[in-house]
Amino acid sequence: MTDLRNTKVLIAVFAMPGCGACDEYLPRFGRQVRRFQQAGAPFHIWHPGDEIVPGMIPVLIYDAAADNAELQAFADRLKIVATPTTAMLTRPSVVKVEGAIDDAQIEQLLRSAAVANR
C-alpha cells in the first residue's frame, strides 16, 4: 500500500468485480469525482505508482476480493463487510457508507472531504 501519512483526508471505495451494485456505483462515483476535479477540488483517483502529494485528496478504489493480505488487513481495520462501501478517512475519524449510495450522498461525502482537506 502507498504511504498516506501526509494526507489530511482520503476516500477509499471497496468494490468487487461482478458485483451488480458495484458495477452500477463505480461509474457514477467516478463522474462525481471528475466533476469536483473540474471545479478545482484536489481529488485524485489513485493508481499504483502514482505519487501522493500534500494537499491532494486521494481516491483509492480497492478490489475487496483481492488476494492481498495488506489490503485485507486494511479492510478489516475499517470493518468492511459489504460492497460497495465508501469510506472517508480523516484524522481521527472514519465516515463509512455501505451500499451504492445515490448521487446526492456522493456529492455530500466529497464536499465533506474537500472541507476536511483545508
BELDA-V837273 format. One record per backbone hydrogen bond with DSSP energy under -1.0 kcal/mol. NH is the residue of the N-H (numbers start at 1). CO is the residue of the C=O. E is the energy in kcal/mol with one decimal. If there is no record, write none. Layout:
nh | co | e
NH | CO | E
NH | CO | E
This chain:
nh | co | e
7 | 4 | -1.7
10 | 89 | -1.8
11 | 58 | -2.7
12 | 87 | -2.9
13 | 60 | -3.1
14 | 85 | -3.0
15 | 62 | -2.6
19 | 16 | -1.8
23 | 19 | -3.0
24 | 20 | -1.6
25 | 21 | -2.2
26 | 22 | -2.7
29 | 25 | -2.8
30 | 26 | -2.7
31 | 27 | -2.2
32 | 28 | -2.0
33 | 29 | -2.3
34 | 30 | -2.5
35 | 31 | -2.1
36 | 32 | -2.1
37 | 33 | -2.5
38 | 34 | -2.6
39 | 35 | -1.1
40 | 37 | -2.0
41 | 36 | -2.4
44 | 57 | -2.3
46 | 59 | -2.1
50 | 47 | -2.7
56 | 53 | -2.1
57 | 42 | -3.0
59 | 44 | -2.8
60 | 11 | -3.2
62 | 13 | -3.3
64 | 15 | -3.3
66 | 63 | -2.2
68 | 66 | -1.7
72 | 68 | -2.7
73 | 69 | -2.2
74 | 70 | -2.0
75 | 71 | -2.6
76 | 72 | -2.4
77 | 73 | -2.4
78 | 74 | -1.7
79 | 76 | -1.0
80 | 75 | -2.5
85 | 14 | -1.9
86 | 97 | -2.7
87 | 12 | -3.1
88 | 95 | -3.0
89 | 10 | -2.9
90 | 93 | -2.9
95 | 88 | -2.6
97 | 86 | -3.0
99 | 84 | -3.3
101 | 99 | -1.7
106 | 102 | -2.2
107 | 103 | -2.7
108 | 104 | -2.1
109 | 105 | -2.3
110 | 106 | -2.6
111 | 107 | -2.5
112 | 108 | -2.4
113 | 109 | -2.1
114 | 110 | -2.3
115 | 111 | -2.3
116 | 112 | -2.5
117 | 113 | -1.3
118 | 115 | -1.4
